[in-house]
Amino acid sequence: MTDTVPEPTVQSAVEHTLMPSEATELADARRDRVRCVVVTPERAVLDAAAEMVVLPLYDGEYAVLSGHAPLVARLGAGELRLTSGGTTTQRWYVEFGFVQVRRDEVTVLTEYARPATEVTPQMAELATTEAEQMPADSPSARAAKARARDRAAALKRLAAKNA
């Protein structure tokens, strides 16, 4: 299967060869890329572009490519990955929140984010211990305990991946 490349128009030839500008160079650089912004209550921790963004949604992983339809979804605890050229360029651990996809931009609003390489087995063990010690005597306490278990499981997966 061969990819078809559209024939250049006079306008595009003028813009890209005779009168290149920063705007056209930036547009060329962003083609087929998605901008990913990760924001926590404290600050924006990431603003980067990639070919694909893989998100840890509440019910599984979800990949976003350029041209994706608008979406709002609930984020789970897990690994957010930015991929370019077939390889993962950045990995982040994020915990719960929401994600919005709009016009080749992924905005992640999360309670907590840190580079995935900083997740250690000790962090995962501590989260597991804390989750198991939580009471489960009411519906809201059971929900909080389930959420803490999800967090601990995500930390364990990431710690194992880092080892």
VMD Tcl script that draws the C-alpha trace (Angstrom):
set ca {
  {0.00 0.00 0.00}
  {1.41 3.37 -0.96}
  {0.63 6.68 0.64}
  {-0.67 9.31 -1.72}
  {0.79 12.75 -1.32}
  {-1.36 15.65 -2.48}
  {0.12 17.75 -5.23}
  {1.33 21.13 -3.94}
  {-0.65 24.20 -4.81}
  {0.88 27.50 -5.89}
  {0.03 28.96 -2.48}
  {1.78 26.15 -0.58}
  {4.82 26.37 -2.83}
  {5.10 30.11 -2.19}
  {4.61 29.70 1.56}
  {7.10 26.86 1.98}
  {9.86 27.65 -0.50}
  {9.81 31.28 -1.61}
  {8.61 32.90 1.62}
  {9.08 30.50 4.53}
  {8.04 31.92 7.85}
  {8.12 30.76 11.44}
  {4.38 30.11 11.22}
  {4.66 27.73 8.24}
  {7.70 26.01 9.78}
  {5.80 25.49 13.03}
  {2.76 24.22 11.13}
  {4.96 21.74 9.24}
  {6.58 20.61 12.50}
  {3.20 20.02 14.17}
  {1.65 18.07 11.31}
  {0.35 14.74 12.55}
  {1.22 15.64 16.13}
  {-0.86 16.03 19.25}
  {-0.09 18.55 21.98}
  {-0.37 17.15 25.50}
  {-0.76 19.41 28.53}
  {-0.83 17.93 32.04}
  {-2.05 20.20 34.84}
  {-2.12 19.48 38.59}
  {-3.59 21.75 41.28}
  {-0.08 23.08 41.94}
  {1.15 23.72 38.38}
  {1.35 22.63 34.77}
  {3.85 19.77 34.74}
  {3.98 18.94 31.04}
  {3.45 20.69 27.73}
  {4.80 18.60 24.86}
  {3.92 17.35 21.37}
  {3.89 13.74 20.22}
  {2.48 11.58 17.45}
  {0.37 9.61 19.94}
  {-0.72 10.09 23.54}
  {-1.76 6.99 25.51}
  {-3.98 7.79 28.48}
  {-4.86 5.66 31.52}
  {-8.63 6.06 31.60}
  {-10.78 4.71 34.39}
  {-11.76 1.65 32.36}
  {-8.55 1.02 30.36}
  {-5.94 2.65 28.16}
  {-6.94 4.99 25.35}
  {-4.74 6.29 22.53}
  {-5.16 9.67 20.84}
  {-3.73 10.52 17.43}
  {-3.90 13.70 15.38}
  {-7.39 14.41 14.06}
  {-9.12 12.58 16.93}
  {-12.76 13.42 17.61}
  {-13.48 15.62 20.65}
  {-13.69 13.66 23.89}
  {-14.07 14.19 27.63}
  {-13.26 11.18 29.82}
  {-12.49 10.20 33.39}
  {-8.83 9.50 34.10}
  {-7.67 6.57 36.21}
  {-4.37 6.00 37.99}
  {-1.63 4.81 35.67}
  {0.95 5.61 33.05}
  {0.52 8.39 30.50}
  {2.80 7.83 27.49}
  {3.85 10.15 24.69}
  {5.03 8.32 21.59}
  {6.83 9.62 18.51}
  {8.54 7.71 15.73}
  {7.35 4.39 17.14}
  {9.11 4.84 20.48}
  {7.91 6.17 23.80}
  {9.48 9.58 24.38}
  {7.97 10.45 27.76}
  {6.28 8.48 30.54}
  {4.31 10.02 33.41}
  {2.44 8.58 36.37}
  {-0.92 10.32 36.80}
  {-3.66 9.82 39.37}
  {-7.32 10.30 38.65}
  {-8.94 13.37 37.12}
  {-10.28 14.23 33.69}
  {-9.01 14.43 30.13}
  {-10.27 16.56 27.27}
  {-9.34 16.01 23.62}
  {-10.01 18.93 21.31}
  {-8.38 20.06 18.04}
  {-5.18 17.98 18.32}
  {-4.75 18.96 21.96}
  {-5.01 16.63 24.94}
  {-5.54 18.41 28.27}
  {-5.15 16.29 31.39}
  {-6.41 17.64 34.71}
  {-5.07 15.36 37.41}
  {-4.67 15.33 41.18}
  {-1.05 14.20 40.98}
  {1.60 13.70 38.29}
  {5.27 12.77 38.32}
  {7.74 11.27 35.84}
  {7.17 7.51 35.71}
  {10.86 6.82 36.26}
  {10.52 8.25 39.79}
  {8.03 5.55 40.84}
  {9.75 3.02 43.13}
  {8.73 -0.37 44.56}
  {8.77 1.25 48.03}
  {6.11 3.75 46.91}
  {3.97 0.89 45.63}
  {4.34 -1.09 48.87}
  {3.45 1.94 50.97}
  {0.35 2.60 48.84}
  {-0.67 -1.06 49.16}
  {-0.28 -0.99 52.95}
  {-2.26 2.24 53.23}
  {-5.04 0.85 51.02}
  {-5.35 -2.34 53.07}
  {-5.50 -0.42 56.36}
  {-8.39 1.77 55.21}
  {-11.80 0.98 56.76}
  {-14.62 -0.35 54.60}
  {-17.58 0.14 56.91}
  {-19.68 2.41 54.70}
  {-20.31 2.81 50.97}
  {-18.12 5.93 50.75}
  {-15.32 4.22 52.72}
  {-15.50 1.20 50.39}
  {-15.26 3.51 47.37}
  {-12.22 5.28 48.87}
  {-10.60 1.92 49.58}
  {-11.21 0.71 46.03}
  {-9.68 3.90 44.69}
  {-6.64 3.46 46.96}
  {-6.28 -0.13 45.72}
  {-6.42 1.08 42.09}
  {-3.70 3.62 42.89}
  {-1.52 0.94 44.55}
  {-1.97 -1.44 41.61}
  {-0.96 1.28 39.13}
  {2.13 2.10 41.18}
  {3.08 -1.60 41.29}
  {2.75 -1.92 37.50}
  {4.93 1.14 36.94}
  {7.53 0.09 39.53}
  {7.80 -3.33 37.85}
  {8.19 -1.67 34.46}
  {10.97 0.54 35.81}
  {12.91 -2.40 37.29}
}
mol new
graphics top color blue
foreach p $ca { graphics top sphere $p radius 0.5 }
foreach p [lrange $ca 0 end-1] q [lrange $ca 1 end] { graphics top cylinder $p $q radius 0.2 }
display resetview
